[in-house]
Amino acid sequence: MQSISPETIFRGNDAWEKSLTQIANLTKSPLILGRSVHTNKIRNKIFTDLKNRELNVNFANLQFDCCYEDISKVKEIILKNNHDAVIAAGGGKVLDSGKYVAEILNIPCITVPLSAATCAGWTALSNIYTKKGQFIKDVALRSCPKVLVFDHKFIQTAPSRTLASGIADALAKWYESSITSSTIDDGLVQQAIQISRVLRDQLLINGGEAFKDEFKTTSCWKNTIEACGLTAGLVGGIGGEKCRTAAAHAFHNAITQIITPNKFLHGEIVGVGLLLQLRLEEMKNNNKLAGQSIKQLLVLLKELNLPTTILELGINVFENQNLERIADFSCRDKSEIHFLPFEIHKKDIMEVITNFEQQKIKI
Ligand SMILES: [Zn+2]
């Protein structure tokens, strides 16, 4: 079974207002789930608009992350108050938690992404972390959200940093899916890979300009946020599991194991993971094109003010056995790194990371 997309998608400047009738038909008592205080104003608007439709609405905020502790607290609140739907309004962690809890309680989930940082508003997938933000596993859900509300005026309020992060995460789709899945003889998978290539091209063309668009109104900005928040999700939906992740996400998952004082966004870490994956392809699979892709991507990542080394993510790999820990986690049995079409051992990863972190990157 494959769930390709949310049942209904509202997009554009008035997406939220347009979705109200359908939401009111779907639920009489939704729980609005969020996390950051910076987006409270939007959740208050969501609350008021639903109250005006005579719905019995309640709020809950994640305390930590998309972690089992928060998920079970949210589950208790829903059961205690007899809520019949979850409206997850926030970033990727909020969306993933909302989808997960709705699935275990068998109630519909409505996703309202408040940034373009991930495609979590679309996908039938939740990434589970510890309270401290260390990746544990991803869980495939039975279905994509019931309704996705991709309201541009909400996303306009998000910091530019979230858009940069979304661009890096969406770019990874092509580099990960094309290397892991190009030999799969399944038309849908091949077409998903083609979409991810078009998505990459669009981000290479528009990403920098969209990031600098102060007023966030140009078609370049709109195309870019939809590429990150919608098309990237569509690629995962059509392509299925093997189209989603490979080494870039395996490195992300491993890097999150090291706890740092400053938290980085998912795509910011994936961007570094993507460069590492390409270096791995170059050094261990003699792929000359990978070296060129690194140069091409570095130009964009720098333009987007994104980190390009693990050190820039606040981690010195040459201290505290960090290198060993990252290599262990990224090479563990269950790791997506083993979807690569060549064998990878822990020593390869240690060599590639050492080389990568030591090299003065020139563009
Ligand atoms: Zn991702």
Boltz pocket constraint, residues with backbone or C-beta under 6 A from the ligand:
constraints:
  - pocket:
      binder: B
      contacts: [[A, 169], [A, 249], [A, 266], [A, 270]]
      max_distance: 6.0
